[in-house]
Amino acid sequence: MAGKFTITQGKDQKFYFNLKASNGEIILQSQGYASKDTCLNGIESVRKNCTEPKHFEVKHAANGEIYFVLNAANGQIIGKSETYKSKASCENGMASVTKNAPDAKLVEELGTKGAGA
């Protein structure tokens, strides 16, 4: 089973996507989009940019753990990961995005509560 993108709409009426690995774990999540179309554009941007290592950036959370963001060519953040306790785990997360995103199915879950709910 391959990875998948899910789209949800939060209580704030914004649209969000998650990229889930084949085991169902969320490996990348978006910020809120004003419309479904712009959310879909965000997914296409992930597909386009995830194969370029230079678009990934490792950051440090306030609690000392690390996470990564995927940036578009213009430097805008497309999505971010959960936090990881080790650099190796973070690198595995980035590799999982690179592996899963290009061919991930799109599943709309608009009747469910998503991020921002």
Residue pairs with C-beta under 8 A, 6 or more apart in sequence:
1 22
2 22
2 100
2 103
2 104
2 105
3 19
3 20
3 21
3 22
3 27
3 96
3 99
3 100
3 101
3 103
3 104
3 105
4 19
4 20
4 104
4 105
4 106
4 107
5 17
5 18
5 19
5 20
5 43
5 46
5 101
5 104
5 105
5 106
5 107
6 17
6 18
6 20
6 107
6 108
6 109
6 114
7 15
7 16
7 17
7 36
7 39
7 40
7 43
7 106
7 107
7 108
7 109
7 110
7 114
8 15
8 16
8 17
8 18
8 109
8 110
8 112
8 113
8 114
8 115
8 117
9 15
9 16
9 36
9 110
9 114
10 16
10 32
10 113
10 114
10 115
10 116
10 117
11 113
11 116
11 117
12 32
12 116
14 32
14 33
14 34
14 116
15 32
15 33
15 34
15 35
15 36
15 38
15 39
16 29
16 30
16 31
16 32
16 33
16 39
16 114
16 115
16 116
17 29
17 30
17 39
17 42
17 43
17 46
17 79
18 26
18 28
18 29
18 30
18 114
18 115
19 26
19 27
19 28
19 29
19 46
19 79
19 97
19 100
19 101
19 104
20 26
20 27
20 100
21 27
21 96
21 100
22 100
26 82
27 81
27 82
27 93
27 96
27 97
27 100
28 46
28 70
28 79
28 80
28 81
28 97
28 101
29 79
29 80
29 81
29 82
29 115
30 39
30 42
30 78
30 79
30 115
31 77
31 79
32 115
32 116
33 39
33 42
36 110
40 106
42 78
42 79
43 106
45 72
45 78
46 70
46 78
46 79
46 97
46 101
47 101
47 102
47 104
49 55
49 70
49 71
49 72
49 73
49 78
50 70
50 97
50 98
50 101
50 102
51 98
51 102
53 94
55 70
55 71
55 72
55 73
56 68
56 69
56 70
56 71
56 94
56 97
57 68
57 69
57 71
58 66
58 67
58 68
58 87
58 90
59 66
59 67
59 68
59 69
60 66
61 67
61 83
63 83
65 83
65 84
65 85
66 83
66 84
66 86
66 87
66 90
67 80
67 81
67 82
67 83
67 84
67 90
68 80
68 81
68 90
68 93
68 94
69 77
69 78
69 79
69 80
69 81
70 77
70 78
70 79
70 80
70 97
71 77
71 78
72 78
81 90
81 93
81 94
81 97
82 93
84 90
84 93
